[in-house]
Structures are given as C-alpha cells and as structure tokens.
Amino acid sequence: MSSEDIKNQEIQNSDVIKQTLFSLIYVANSKTSKDYAWSIIKTLLIELRKNHAFLKYIHIDEIENLRNSIEDITVLSDFNKVKPKDIGRAIQNIVDIFKTRMGTKAGYFFISEFKETLGEEYYSILQEMGVDLRLIDMEKKIFGWDKEKHRIKDKFDSNIAYVEKGKEE
C-alpha cells in the first residue's frame, strides 16, 4: 500500500462532503452574499434527499448563526457507511445544480475556482468517487442547458438572471 493510499484512508466520506460543500460556498461567497450561497446548499440538501437519502446525515446551522466556516457543517458518522460511488453521484448532482442556481453569478471560471479551493487531494478523491467536474463545466459552456432543460439567461442591463425552460422534444 502506497503512502497516498494510507493518506486517502484517513479521509472519511464526511470529510469529503464537508470540504466539497464548503468549497462551493467559499467560491460562491465571492460572487454573491454569504446567506445566498448557504441557503442554496441547505435547500439542495433537502431537495436531493428523495434521491440520496443519506444526505439526511448532513446538517447546516441556521443562516443567522453561521460563522462562515467549515464547522457550520455537521455530518453524522452514519454518513461514513455510505458507498463512495453513491456519495459521488450525490456530489455530482449538488455541484451541477448549485452552479445552475448561482446562474450567471457563478461565472465562467466557477468550476476551475471550485477545484482550486477544493484542493488536489480532495479533487482526486472526488474523481475516484466518480465525480466529473469537467463534464459539468463543458456541459454548461457548450450547451448552456442543464439536465432539466433549463438555461440561465442574463438581462445585460441589470443584475438579474432568470431561468428559461426548454421545449420538450
């Protein structure tokens, strides 16, 4: 077993999800308000529980009590029993939808900034879990549509973005 394998064994699933969520929030905070970024994550975790029941093991402090640190995210130990590939699918959904909900405020380099904030070690673990950030980045750049056929559009003369629903095929 290599030293990198030993190092990766020390990192629990709970560490990965906390680092992932906080990295998303950290990058978003530079583009929008702290409260908005945290509220998107809180809402997403609740919405995605129907597809990923293990997300119930994640708790984020109330918005008004946030210290804006990774410690604002609590992950119960049961989360560490979940298969890494299942967590990877959930993370892929979270990042994809989070970027969409941030709209144009996420910016062109959002995924690059997220990867940099996440760090090489955690990015490597996400890849092992099956998360493909390049796919999210390319999908948005090339097509501009998400999986639910939504496209974020700007009003160039204001600070407003809105979602356009695509036509059913």
Phi and psi in degrees as GROMACS dihedral restraints (atoms count N, CA, C in turn):
[ dihedral_restraints ]
;  ai    aj    ak    al  type     phi  dphi    fc
    3     4     5     6     1   -76.7    20    10
    4     5     6     7     1   165.0    20    10
    6     7     8     9     1   -64.7    20    10
    7     8     9    10     1   -30.4    20    10
    9    10    11    12     1   -68.1    20    10
   10    11    12    13     1   -38.3    20    10
   12    13    14    15     1   -62.6    20    10
   13    14    15    16     1   -41.0    20    10
   15    16    17    18     1   -64.6    20    10
   16    17    18    19     1   -43.4    20    10
   18    19    20    21     1   -61.1    20    10
   19    20    21    22     1   -44.8    20    10
   21    22    23    24     1   -66.3    20    10
   22    23    24    25     1   -30.0    20    10
   24    25    26    27     1   -67.4    20    10
   25    26    27    28     1   -28.9    20    10
   27    28    29    30     1   -72.0    20    10
   28    29    30    31     1   -22.9    20    10
   30    31    32    33     1   -86.7    20    10
   31    32    33    34     1   119.6    20    10
   33    34    35    36     1   -87.5    20    10
   34    35    36    37     1   162.6    20    10
   36    37    38    39     1   -55.9    20    10
   37    38    39    40     1   -38.1    20    10
   39    40    41    42     1   -63.6    20    10
   40    41    42    43     1   -35.8    20    10
   42    43    44    45     1   -65.4    20    10
   43    44    45    46     1   -40.8    20    10
   45    46    47    48     1   -65.0    20    10
   46    47    48    49     1   -46.0    20    10
   48    49    50    51     1   -68.5    20    10
   49    50    51    52     1   -38.8    20    10
   51    52    53    54     1   -62.8    20    10
   52    53    54    55     1   -45.8    20    10
   54    55    56    57     1   -64.3    20    10
   55    56    57    58     1   -39.7    20    10
   57    58    59    60     1   -64.2    20    10
   58    59    60    61     1   -51.0    20    10
   60    61    62    63     1   -62.6    20    10
   61    62    63    64     1   -44.2    20    10
   63    64    65    66     1   -68.3    20    10
   64    65    66    67     1   -34.9    20    10
   66    67    68    69     1   -64.2    20    10
   67    68    69    70     1   -40.5    20    10
   69    70    71    72     1   -60.0    20    10
   70    71    72    73     1   -46.9    20    10
   72    73    74    75     1   -65.0    20    10
   73    74    75    76     1   -42.6    20    10
   75    76    77    78     1   -59.3    20    10
   76    77    78    79     1   -46.2    20    10
   78    79    80    81     1   -67.5    20    10
   79    80    81    82     1   -41.7    20    10
   81    82    83    84     1   -66.3    20    10
   82    83    84    85     1   -32.9    20    10
   84    85    86    87     1   -60.1    20    10
   85    86    87    88     1   -28.1    20    10
   87    88    89    90     1   -78.0    20    10
   88    89    90    91     1   -10.0    20    10
   90    91    92    93     1  -114.2    20    10
   91    92    93    94     1   -15.5    20    10
   93    94    95    96     1  -152.8    20    10
   94    95    96    97     1  -172.5    20    10
   96    97    98    99     1   -77.2    20    10
   97    98    99   100     1   152.4    20    10
   99   100   101   102     1   -56.8    20    10
  100   101   102   103     1   -47.1    20    10
  102   103   104   105     1   -61.3    20    10
  103   104   105   106     1   -38.3    20    10
  105   106   107   108     1   -64.7    20    10
  106   107   108   109     1   -46.0    20    10
  108   109   110   111     1   -62.2    20    10
  109   110   111   112     1   -45.4    20    10
  111   112   113   114     1   -65.5    20    10
  112   113   114   115     1   -39.3    20    10
  114   115   116   117     1   -67.4    20    10
  115   116   117   118     1   -34.6    20    10
  117   118   119   120     1   -61.3    20    10
  118   119   120   121     1   -47.3    20    10
  120   121   122   123     1   -62.6    20    10
  121   122   123   124     1   -46.5    20    10
  123   124   125   126     1   -58.4    20    10
  124   125   126   127     1   -46.0    20    10
  126   127   128   129     1   -64.2    20    10
  127   128   129   130     1   -44.1    20    10
  129   130   131   132     1   -60.2    20    10
  130   131   132   133     1   -44.7    20    10
  132   133   134   135     1   -59.9    20    10
  133   134   135   136     1   -38.9    20    10
  135   136   137   138     1   -69.7    20    10
  136   137   138   139     1   -46.5    20    10
  138   139   140   141     1   -62.7    20    10
  139   140   141   142     1   -38.7    20    10
  141   142   143   144     1   -82.6    20    10
  142   143   144   145     1    -3.4    20    10
  144   145   146   147     1   -62.9    20    10
  145   146   147   148     1   -27.9    20    10
  147   148   149   150     1   -67.1    20    10
  148   149   150   151     1   -28.3    20    10
  150   151   152   153     1   -99.4    20    10
  151   152   153   154     1   -23.5    20    10
  153   154   155   156     1  -136.0    20    10
  154   155   156   157     1    81.9    20    10
  156   157   158   159     1   -56.3    20    10
  157   158   159   160     1   -29.6    20    10
  159   160   161   162     1   -67.0    20    10
  160   161   162   163     1   -11.0    20    10
  162   163   164   165     1   -67.7    20    10
  163   164   165   166     1   -13.0    20    10
  165   166   167   168     1   -66.2    20    10
  166   167   168   169     1   -15.6    20    10
  168   169   170   171     1   -81.3    20    10
  169   170   171   172     1    -0.6    20    10
  171   172   173   174     1  -107.7    20    10
  172   173   174   175     1   131.0    20    10
  174   175   176   177     1  -129.1    20    10
  175   176   177   178     1   135.8    20    10
  177   178   179   180     1  -117.3    20    10
  178   179   180   181     1   134.4    20    10
  180   181   182   183     1   -54.1    20    10
  181   182   183   184     1   160.0    20    10
  183   184   185   186     1   -61.3    20    10
  184   185   186   187     1   143.0    20    10
  186   187   188   189     1   -51.0    20    10
  187   188   189   190     1   -44.2    20    10
  189   190   191   192     1   -70.2    20    10
  190   191   192   193     1   -13.8    20    10
  192   193   194   195     1  -103.2    20    10
  193   194   195   196     1     2.4    20    10
  195   196   197   198     1   -67.1    20    10
  196   197   198   199     1   140.4    20    10
  198   199   200   201     1  -100.4    20    10
  199   200   201   202     1    -1.2    20    10
  201   202   203   204     1    60.2    20    10
  202   203   204   205     1    46.4    20    10
  204   205   206   207     1  -134.6    20    10
  205   206   207   208     1   167.8    20    10
  207   208   209   210     1   -63.0    20    10
  208   209   210   211     1   -22.5    20    10
  210   211   212   213     1   -69.6    20    10
  211   212   213   214     1   -11.6    20    10
  213   214   215   216     1   -73.5    20    10
  214   215   216   217     1   -10.4    20    10
  216   217   218   219     1  -108.1    20    10
  217   218   219   220     1   122.3    20    10
  219   220   221   222     1  -112.2    20    10
  220   221   222   223     1   132.5    20    10
  222   223   224   225     1  -125.0    20    10
  223   224   225   226     1   120.4    20    10
  225   226   227   228     1   -68.3    20    10
  226   227   228   229     1   152.8    20    10
  228   229   230   231     1   -61.9    20    10
  229   230   231   232     1   -25.5    20    10
  231   232   233   234     1   -59.9    20    10
  232   233   234   235     1   -25.1    20    10
  234   235   236   237     1   -60.5    20    10
  235   236   237   238     1   -31.0    20    10
  237   238   239   240     1   -70.4    20    10
  238   239   240   241     1   -11.1    20    10
  240   241   242   243     1   -87.2    20    10
  241   242   243   244     1    -9.9    20    10
  243   244   245   246     1   -75.9    20    10
  244   245   246   247     1   142.8    20    10
  246   247   248   249     1   -63.8    20    10
  247   248   249   250     1   134.5    20    10
  249   250   251   252     1   -54.4    20    10
  250   251   252   253     1   -37.5    20    10
  252   253   254   255     1   -65.1    20    10
  253   254   255   256     1   -35.5    20    10
  255   256   257   258     1   -66.8    20    10
  256   257   258   259     1   -41.8    20    10
  258   259   260   261     1   -64.3    20    10
  259   260   261   262     1   -39.7    20    10
  261   262   263   264     1   -58.4    20    10
  262   263   264   265     1   -42.9    20    10
  264   265   266   267     1   -63.2    20    10
  265   266   267   268     1   -41.3    20    10
  267   268   269   270     1   -65.0    20    10
  268   269   270   271     1   -43.3    20    10
  270   271   272   273     1   -63.6    20    10
  271   272   273   274     1   -41.2    20    10
  273   274   275   276     1   -56.8    20    10
  274   275   276   277     1   -45.7    20    10
  276   277   278   279     1   -63.1    20    10
  277   278   279   280     1   -45.2    20    10
  279   280   281   282     1   -60.1    20    10
  280   281   282   283     1   -50.1    20    10
  282   283   284   285     1   -63.5    20    10
  283   284   285   286     1   -43.9    20    10
  285   286   287   288     1   -60.7    20    10
  286   287   288   289     1   -51.0    20    10
  288   289   290   291     1   -70.5    20    10
  289   290   291   292     1   -39.1    20    10
  291   292   293   294     1   -58.0    20    10
  292   293   294   295     1   -46.9    20    10
  294   295   296   297     1   -62.4    20    10
  295   296   297   298     1   -40.0    20    10
  297   298   299   300     1   -64.6    20    10
  298   299   300   301     1   -44.2    20    10
  300   301   302   303     1   -69.1    20    10
  301   302   303   304     1   -27.3    20    10
  303   304   305   306     1   -70.5    20    10
  304   305   306   307     1   -21.8    20    10
  306   307   308   309     1    62.7    20    10
  307   308   309   310     1  -146.2    20    10
  309   310   311   312     1   -68.6    20    10
  310   311   312   313     1   -16.3    20    10
  312   313   314   315     1   -66.1    20    10
  313   314   315   316     1   -24.5    20    10
  315   316   317   318     1   -62.6    20    10
  316   317   318   319     1   -38.5    20    10
  318   319   320   321     1    82.8    20    10
  319   320   321   322     1   165.6    20    10
  321   322   323   324     1   -64.4    20    10
  322   323   324   325     1   -32.9    20    10
  324   325   326   327     1  -102.2    20    10
  325   326   327   328     1    18.7    20    10
  327   328   329   330     1   -55.7    20    10
  328   329   330   331     1   -49.2    20    10
  330   331   332   333     1   -65.4    20    10
  331   332   333   334     1   -40.3    20    10
  333   334   335   336     1   -61.6    20    10
  334   335   336   337     1   -44.0    20    10
  336   337   338   339     1   -65.6    20    10
  337   338   339   340     1   -39.0    20    10
  339   340   341   342     1   -62.3    20    10
  340   341   342   343     1   -46.9    20    10
  342   343   344   345     1   -60.2    20    10
  343   344   345   346     1   -42.0    20    10
  345   346   347   348     1   -64.6    20    10
  346   347   348   349     1   -43.5    20    10
  348   349   350   351     1   -67.0    20    10
  349   350   351   352     1   -39.1    20    10
  351   352   353   354     1   -61.0    20    10
  352   353   354   355     1   -40.6    20    10
  354   355   356   357     1    94.8    20    10
  355   356   357   358     1   151.7    20    10
  357   358   359   360     1   -61.0    20    10
  358   359   360   361     1   -41.1    20    10
  360   361   362   363     1   -62.7    20    10
  361   362   363   364     1   -48.4    20    10
  363   364   365   366     1   -70.3    20    10
  364   365   366   367     1   -35.6    20    10
  366   367   368   369     1   -61.6    20    10
  367   368   369   370     1   -40.8    20    10
  369   370   371   372     1   -62.1    20    10
  370   371   372   373     1   -42.1    20    10
  372   373   374   375     1   -64.8    20    10
  373   374   375   376     1   -42.1    20    10
  375   376   377   378     1   -59.5    20    10
  376   377   378   379     1   -41.1    20    10
  378   379   380   381     1   -62.3    20    10
  379   380   381   382     1   -41.0    20    10
  381   382   383   384     1   -62.8    20    10
  382   383   384   385     1   -30.2    20    10
  384   385   386   387     1   -79.5    20    10
  385   386   387   388     1    -5.9    20    10
  387   388   389   390     1    97.4    20    10
  388   389   390   391     1     9.2    20    10
  390   391   392   393     1   -80.3    20    10
  391   392   393   394     1   129.1    20    10
  393   394   395   396     1  -121.0    20    10
  394   395   396   397     1    91.9    20    10
  396   397   398   399     1   -67.7    20    10
  397   398   399   400     1   -28.1    20    10
  399   400   401   402     1   -62.2    20    10
  400   401   402   403     1   -36.9    20    10
  402   403   404   405     1   -63.3    20    10
  403   404   405   406     1   -44.8    20    10
  405   406   407   408     1   -61.0    20    10
  406   407   408   409     1   -46.8    20    10
  408   409   410   411     1   -62.5    20    10
  409   410   411   412     1   -49.0    20    10
  411   412   413   414     1   -65.9    20    10
  412   413   414   415     1   -42.0    20    10
  414   415   416   417     1   -57.1    20    10
  415   416   417   418     1   -43.5    20    10
  417   418   419   420     1   -71.2    20    10
  418   419   420   421     1   -40.1    20    10
  420   421   422   423     1   -70.3    20    10
  421   422   423   424     1   -42.2    20    10
  423   424   425   426     1   -79.7    20    10
  424   425   426   427     1   -49.2    20    10
  426   427   428   429     1   -99.9    20    10
  427   428   429   430     1   -32.5    20    10
  429   430   431   432     1    73.1    20    10
  430   431   432   433     1     6.7    20    10
  432   433   434   435     1  -117.9    20    10
  433   434   435   436     1   147.5    20    10
  435   436   437   438     1   -97.0    20    10
  436   437   438   439     1  -177.4    20    10
  438   439   440   441     1   -64.2    20    10
  439   440   441   442     1   -25.9    20    10
  441   442   443   444     1   -90.2    20    10
  442   443   444   445     1    12.5    20    10
  444   445   446   447     1    63.6    20    10
  445   446   447   448     1    42.9    20    10
  447   448   449   450     1  -109.5    20    10
  448   449   450   451     1   143.3    20    10
  450   451   452   453     1  -128.1    20    10
  451   452   453   454     1   135.0    20    10
  453   454   455   456     1   -84.4    20    10
  454   455   456   457     1   129.1    20    10
  456   457   458   459     1  -121.8    20    10
  457   458   459   460     1   151.3    20    10
  459   460   461   462     1  -104.3    20    10
  460   461   462   463     1   152.7    20    10
  462   463   464   465     1  -103.8    20    10
  463   464   465   466     1   109.8    20    10
  465   466   467   468     1   -64.0    20    10
  466   467   468   469     1   -24.7    20    10
  468   469   470   471     1   -91.1    20    10
  469   470   471   472     1     7.1    20    10
  471   472   473   474     1  -148.3    20    10
  472   473   474   475     1  -176.3    20    10
  474   475   476   477     1   -98.5    20    10
  475   476   477   478     1    25.7    20    10
  477   478   479   480     1  -106.1    20    10
  478   479   480   481     1   138.2    20    10
  480   481   482   483     1  -123.6    20    10
  481   482   483   484     1   151.3    20    10
  483   484   485   486     1  -140.4    20    10
  484   485   486   487     1   164.7    20    10
  486   487   488   489     1  -103.4    20    10
  487   488   489   490     1   131.7    20    10
  489   490   491   492     1  -106.5    20    10
  490   491   492   493     1   128.3    20    10
  492   493   494   495     1   -86.1    20    10
  493   494   495   496     1   128.6    20    10
  495   496   497   498     1   -75.5    20    10
  496   497   498   499     1   163.2    20    10
  498   499   500   501     1   -80.5    20    10
  499   500   501   502     1   142.0    20    10
  501   502   503   504     1   -68.7    20    10
  502   503   504   505     1   140.5    20    10
